[in-house]
Amino acid sequence: MARKQHWKATKTQYLCRLGKWYYIRVRVGKNVIRESLDTDVLKVAQERLPGRLRELREQPAPANTVASLVEEYKRKIQADADLEPGSVEYKEYCIEQIAKCWPGFLQLRIGNLRKSHFTDCRNNLAKQYSRTRANGGITVLRELVALAVDHGWIPKGNDLMEDCNWVKDKNGKLKRRFPTATQWAALRGEIIRRLAHGGTVESLNMFDLLTLSGCRVQSARHLRWRDIDWEREIVTFRKAKRGAYEIPLFPELRELLERIRKAKGGSPDPASKVIGVKSIRCVLKNASAAIPGMGHITHHTCRHAFATRCLEQDPPVSFALIAEWLGHGDGGRLVMSTYGHITEQHSQERAKTLRIMKPAVQPVQTASRANTAEKGA
């Protein structure tokens, strides 16, 4: 059985030893910090001690109230280069939601936070907002707690968010209904029709790129001509939610990109962007409103449509392959739970050809049965 090691003080203030390794031990505020100096040599530890001691003491003082924690959180997300301005704005909106659902949220001292506070806030979010908005608020709550833990304002291993589960649809999993292939073609036709009334071809190109590649609008905005390998027939999306990924240059996608390239003179600057617009939100909103039964359409609906059309192929594209084309890294689990559906029309068409008990091929008669049938005739 291994011998248990104990902390041992040294003659140098703030310096202690565990086994053969040296640590700094100092009280900062109300917390006692023990941190390794990554050495087993006393002289080296004594040289590193003053600098690290100064760094620990110059750290910002612990926040007293949730308001100061929120301010620190806002500074962090505003300085995050990977977050789009829209994402920063959405997170700040979620903080406003939380404050409405949690009376006295900003004035509460961090040391007085309790598990019941977060549970009640989660339940109020679920009652007052949509499932998506409520889950956005829960995400921000989790990030606030994580930030407080990183700063040492809340101990690690706390159970504050233990009962703050994601809000699910009342009937379990949300049943998604996306436009049929016919409706989607009508939507594209409406966008084309609006080109004669002040619309831009770039808007149509963005719509086609999102639909034919399944990429997010963020990836489409940052796609450059150098990201298209015409010989290998591969498109690389370098700006993506889960890191850069590649997709095949599908035939329809190739036709689109060749058409755009031709319109830009045949040899555009490799560093230039393929699409010249950042958003077609208003285009989608106005065009979809003109089509009966279309419903609300967003940039992300184009991604859903891509996945749905892949599943409607005969035979359907596998979940794992769709996941690869969408830039997922889970082997198809998310696709199965999120996109593992087909539209009602396609479902009804496939149902008409379904046979459970009736055999597709008549059973072959044996020789004895055939002779009996002939005698009977």
Secondary structure, DSSP 8 states (H G I E B T S, - for coil): ------EEE-SSTTEEEETTEEEEEEEETTEEEEEE-S-S-HHHHHHHHHHHHHHHHTS----SBHHHHHHHHHHHHHH-TTS-HHHHHHHHHHHHHHHHHSTTTTTSBGGG--HHHHHHHHHHHHHHS-HHHHHHHHHHHHHHHHHHHHTTSS-TT--TTTT-----BTTBS-------HHHHHHHHHHHHHGGGGT--HHHHHHHHHHHHH---HHHHHT-BGGGEETTTTEEEE-S-TTS-EEEE--HHHHHHHHHHHHHTTSS--TTSBS---S--HHHHHHHHHTSTT-----HHHHHHHHHHHHHTSSS---HHHHHHHHT--STTHHHHHHT----HHHHHHHHHT--SSS-SS-----HHHHHHHHHH-
